[in-house]
Amino acid sequence: MGEFRPQMSFMKQSDIFRDNADNCLQLAERAEGQPANKRYSRMADAWTALATEQDWLDGEIPPVKVRVLQMQDA
């Protein structure tokens, strides 16, 4: 008989961060009062920023190109 191997699906860390952002947005929609809504919205923004940063760390998006100005001799 074959060996039993459970099916495991691994989510990327950035996808987990995006799920957290979605959860925060849902909480923001249900929040009573503007302070709570803003708090959850800011948390969603932070999770989204973390997801983008993680994608960069994982090499999935290229780093931002920085233009270097060079001094030219006249």
Number of C-alpha atoms within 10 A of each C-alpha: 3 4 5 6 6 6 6 6 6 7 8 13 14 21 15 14 20 21 16 18 24 18 15 21 20 15 17 22 13 12 15 10 9 10 11 15 19 14 15 22 20 16 19 24 17 16 21 20 16 17 22 18 16 18 17 15 13 13 10 11 12 10 10 7 6 6 6 6 6 6 6 5 4 3
